């Protein structure tokens, strides 16, 4: 039996993966998601919690973190340096470009299914949605384009994660970081 342990920096990614993974993983592959209270909490867990989890038989570990404004290669190396030597099983690191909300913009049809007042036709062919991983502040973009959030100052991340992810289709998503993360999970399941 394989158990995929996924370390995230926040609860919103857990909500997304809880909706997606049961659809794509074989029944003999189990998963457990460990959400953290931000980057520092995640980093601490990589040296304290991860080593003991990595010795559980059948374990594989995926570490995720938002890129934000960091250099992707440098960030991945920093995480690798923390984990390498402290992990007794296979592990993979995936950097979410630039932030989780870009994954939702990568499947703009899922936005319309979750929020019916959203007008898909106004956005589906716009150039900025062809490479959603380049969008800075995707959360602000979602706040701007989803009518249900008109007048709000901040995006309700947990609500959005739960609502949109239930409609996301793996094959249609245009986010390269989403695709790479899903492929890493599927590779562990083989």
ABEGO torsion letter per residue (X at the ends): XBBBBBBBABAAAAAAAAAAAAAABBAABBBBBBBBBEAAAAAAAAAAAAAAAAABBGBBBBBBBBAEABBAAAAAAAAAAAABGABABBBBBBBBOABAAAAAAABAAAAAAABAABBAAAAAABAAAABAAABBGAAAAAAAABAAABGBABBBAAAAAAAAAAABBAAABABAAAAAAAAAAAAAAX
